[in-house]
């Protein structure tokens, strides 16, 4: 969940004129980062070796 403070900081970083798509893209990125941090805090991560194995499957 995004807080009002995070939204305000995001808006402050945008140029004076911006598209709705730019704002949505930044909010989606912020949401994904928040979710990843929560997952990491509860230990829901994979090792670097497991990541390498997954990447090998994708790029065969």
C-alpha positions as CSV (number, residue, x, y, z in Angstrom):
1,X,0.0,0.0,0.0
2,X,1.3,3.5,-0.9
3,X,1.2,6.2,1.8
4,X,0.2,9.8,1.2
5,X,3.8,10.7,2.1
6,X,5.2,8.4,-0.6
7,X,2.7,9.8,-3.1
8,X,3.7,13.4,-2.3
9,X,7.4,12.6,-2.7
10,X,6.7,10.9,-6.0
11,X,4.7,13.9,-7.2
12,X,7.5,16.3,-6.1
13,X,10.0,14.4,-8.2
14,X,7.9,14.6,-11.4
15,X,8.4,17.6,-13.7
16,X,5.9,20.5,-13.7
17,X,4.0,18.9,-16.6
18,X,3.7,15.1,-16.9
19,X,1.4,12.6,-18.4
20,X,-1.0,10.4,-16.4
21,X,0.9,7.4,-17.8
22,X,4.2,8.7,-16.3
23,X,2.5,9.0,-12.9
24,X,0.9,5.5,-13.2
25,X,4.2,4.0,-14.2
26,X,6.0,5.5,-11.2
27,X,3.2,4.4,-8.8
28,X,3.3,0.9,-10.2
29,X,7.1,0.8,-9.7
30,X,6.7,2.1,-6.1
31,X,4.1,-0.6,-5.4
32,X,6.3,-3.3,-6.8
33,X,9.2,-2.2,-4.6
34,X,7.0,-2.1,-1.5
35,X,5.8,-5.6,-2.2
36,X,9.3,-6.9,-2.8
37,X,10.5,-5.4,0.5
38,X,7.7,-7.1,2.4
39,X,8.5,-10.4,0.7
40,X,12.1,-10.0,1.7
41,X,11.3,-9.1,5.3
42,X,9.4,-12.4,5.7
43,X,12.1,-14.4,4.0
44,X,10.3,-15.1,0.8
45,X,13.3,-14.9,-1.4
46,X,15.5,-17.2,-3.4
47,X,19.2,-17.7,-3.4
48,X,21.5,-16.4,-6.2
49,X,22.0,-20.0,-7.3
50,X,18.3,-20.6,-7.6
51,X,18.0,-17.4,-9.6
52,X,20.7,-18.5,-12.0
53,X,18.9,-21.8,-12.5
54,X,15.6,-20.0,-13.2
55,X,17.3,-17.6,-15.7
56,X,18.9,-20.6,-17.5
57,X,15.4,-22.0,-18.0
58,X,14.1,-18.8,-19.4
59,X,16.9,-18.2,-21.9
60,X,17.3,-21.7,-23.3
